[in-house]
Amino acid sequence: MPFIKRTSGNVLGRPKGAAGIARYIGEQTKDGHELVDRLLVLSRSESAPVRDVAAATMALLDRFAGRPMQQGELLLSTTGTPVPGRDFGSLPIDERRELLARLRAC
């Protein structure tokens, strides 16, 4: 099947039953409260392996505060090498528009 720009690769949407699984887990765990309670117990444990305590703590933090932003590098060059010390937000508006127009044309 050829690639078509601006067309979803998932035209049928979420598979049937996927939302049902989340609903079932919620029903079986008091809307997830029991799962959070287990994570809290594990993250406070002094006898559990450190990796398990860390994983439980990270899971709680991810849900409480959200995952940290992932940083990436934007190549601002047609040669494929990054331009040092520049990021998209620091470019003047006209350069941003020109770069976006070139990206859309690809």
C-alpha positions in Angstrom: 0.0 0.0 0.0 1.5 3.4 -1.0 2.1 6.1 1.6 -0.5 8.9 1.4 0.3 12.2 3.1 -2.0 13.4 5.9 -3.9 10.0 6.1 -4.2 8.0 9.2 -2.5 4.6 9.3 -5.1 3.4 11.7 -8.3 4.0 9.8 -10.3 1.5 11.8 -9.3 3.2 15.1 -8.7 1.5 18.4 -9.4 -2.3 18.3 -12.7 -3.3 19.8 -12.3 -4.5 23.4 -9.3 -2.3 24.1 -11.5 0.2 26.1 -13.2 -2.7 27.7 -9.9 -3.9 29.2 -9.3 -0.6 30.8 -12.8 -0.5 32.1 -12.5 -4.0 33.5 -9.2 -3.2 35.3 -10.9 0.0 36.7 -13.8 -2.0 37.9 -11.6 -4.7 39.5 -9.3 -2.3 41.3 -11.6 0.4 42.5 -10.8 2.7 39.6 -7.1 1.9 40.0 -6.8 2.9 43.6 -5.8 -0.6 44.6 -3.0 -0.5 42.0 -1.8 2.8 43.3 -1.9 1.5 46.9 0.3 -1.5 45.9 2.8 0.8 44.2 2.9 3.0 47.4 3.5 0.0 49.6 6.3 -1.2 47.3 7.9 2.2 46.9 8.0 2.6 50.8 9.3 -1.0 51.3 12.7 -1.3 53.1 13.0 -5.0 52.2 12.1 -5.0 48.5 15.0 -4.9 45.9 16.1 -1.4 45.1 15.1 -1.8 41.4 11.6 -2.7 42.4 11.3 0.3 44.8 12.7 2.6 42.1 10.3 1.2 39.4 7.3 1.7 41.7 8.4 5.2 42.6 8.9 6.1 39.0 5.5 4.7 38.0 3.9 6.9 40.7 5.8 10.0 39.7 5.0 9.4 36.0 1.3 9.3 36.9 1.4 12.1 39.4 3.6 14.7 37.7 3.7 13.4 34.2 6.7 12.1 32.3 9.5 14.5 31.7 9.8 16.1 28.3 12.0 14.2 25.9 14.6 16.4 24.3 15.5 15.9 20.7 17.8 17.5 18.2 16.4 19.3 15.1 18.7 19.4 12.2 18.6 22.9 10.7 20.6 22.1 7.7 20.0 20.5 4.3 23.4 18.7 4.6 22.3 16.6 7.6 24.7 18.1 10.1 23.3 20.0 13.1 23.8 23.7 13.4 25.5 24.1 16.8 23.8 26.3 19.4 20.6 26.8 17.5 17.1 25.4 18.2 13.9 26.0 16.5 12.5 28.3 19.1 15.5 30.6 18.8 15.1 31.2 15.1 13.5 34.4 13.8 9.9 33.9 12.8 10.6 34.2 9.0 13.3 31.5 9.2 10.9 29.2 11.1 8.2 29.7 8.5 10.7 29.0 5.7 12.0 25.8 7.5 8.4 24.6 8.1 7.5 25.2 4.4 10.5 23.2 3.3 9.6 20.4 5.7 6.0 20.3 4.5 7.2 20.1 0.9 9.2 16.9 1.6 
